[in-house]
Amino acid sequence: MASASADEDAIASVIRGAAKRVTVAKRTVAAVLVGASGHLTADEITLAVQRRQPDVSPSTVYRILEEFEELNIVVHAHLGQHAAVYHLAGAVHGHLTCDVCHATFEIPAAHFDALSKNLLTKFGFRLDRHHVALSGTCEYCRENARVT
């Protein structure tokens, strides 16, 4: 497995390759994303960045996330009625979000292949599988009668 600093260096390389500056703020956002164990909201990223670099403003973090998305470094997804979450680009996957406990599970994008093909064939609609999120009730909540 690659080290976190190698991943951060790879992100810096992508930024430089796009003829953009690699700033302390961008390196810090990259470090937060590389160190994340899951998906983070922009607010969570901002808080983590400000713990390391207190002078970085929320608007700077938002601009960096937009730039990272344009450079295909990060992807955002909307999970149910919650704020958009960000994660490093990589394997395309979808999300299942429990309406009861709000847990989110990543599932391989292959589960959406048939739907994607059907939408394209019948409606001419190309599904962005990075942004797929289905809501429902997870197994734990169903088995423990947490369903309302």
N, C-alpha and C positions, 0 to 999 in steps of 0.2 A: 504494500500500500504506500502511496506517495505521502511524503510528510506535508504538514500544514504549510510550512514555509515554501515548499516546492509548489504547492497549489496557489499560494499567494503570488509567487514569482510568475507563474503561468498567467494569472490574471493581469499582472503588471505588463507582461509581454503583449497580451491582447490589446491593452490600452495603448501602449506605445506603437503597436502595429497599426493602429487606427490614427496615428499622428496626434494623439492626445497626451496631455500631461499626466504623469503619475504623481499625485499629491499625497501628503500624509493622510488626509481625510479619505481618499480613495483606498489607500492601503489599509486603513483601519476598517472601513466597510468590508473590504475583501477578507480581512482577518476574521471579522465577526461571522460572515457568511461561511467561510471555510470551517470555522469552529462550531457552527450550529449543528445540533443533533436533529433538527427537523426544520420545518417551515417557520419563518418569523414574519410578523407584521412589520411595517415600516416603523411604527412606534417602538417595537421591541429592538429593532436594529438600531434606531436612534439612541435608545437608552444604553445599549451595550457599547456603542461608539463613544457616547459622552462619558462613560465610565473610564474609558482609555484616553480620550481626547476631549476634555470638557468644553473647549472652544468651538467644536464643530456644531453648527446650528442644525435644527431639524430640516430646514429648507435645503441645506447643503446635502444632507443625507438623501432627501427625496430626489434632488437633481442627479446625484451619483447613481441612485437606483435606476432612474430613467436612462442614464447613459449606459449603465451596465446591461440594461435590457436591450437597448439598441445594438450593443456589441455582442449580444447573445451570451453574456456571462451569467445573467440571472433570468429567471422566468417568474412571473407572478401568476397566482391563481386566486379565484374568488370561491371560497368555501362556504356555501350556505349564505346566511345573512351576516356573516362576520366580515371584518376588514380583510382586504387582499393580503395574501402571504407571499413571501419571496423565498426562493431557494436557488442554489446554483444550477445552471443548465446542465443537463446530462441526459441520462436515460429518460425518455418520454414516459410519463405515467399519469394516471388519473387519480382521483380522490373519492373516497366514500366518507361522508360526514354523518355522524349520528345526531339526530335531532333531539335526543334525550340527554346524553352525557356530553355531547359536542366533541367526542373523540374523532380524529381524522385518520384514515388509513390510506396509504398509497397502494395502488394496484397497477400492475403492468398495463401499458397502453394497449397491448394485444387484446385485452378484454373489450375494447371499443372498436376493433377492426370491422366486425360485421355491421355495427351501427354506422361507422364512418362510411363504409362502402355504400350502404343503403341510402344514407342522406345524400351522398354525391350522385348516385344513380337516379333517385326519385325526385330530388329537389335541386340538384346542382349546387348543393351546399357542402363546402369543405370544412370539416370539423377540425378545430384547433385542439388537438388532444392534450396539449400542455394545460389547457384551461378547463378540462372536464372535471366536474364535481357533481356527484350524485348524493342526494340526501335520503335518509331513511333511518332505520333503527338497527343498531349493532346487535350482535348475538348476545352479548352480556346483558344489555338492557332488556332484550326480549325474554331471555331465560330467567331473569330476576324480576320479572313483572314490573319493570320500571317504565313500561309503555303507558302513556296516558290516553 
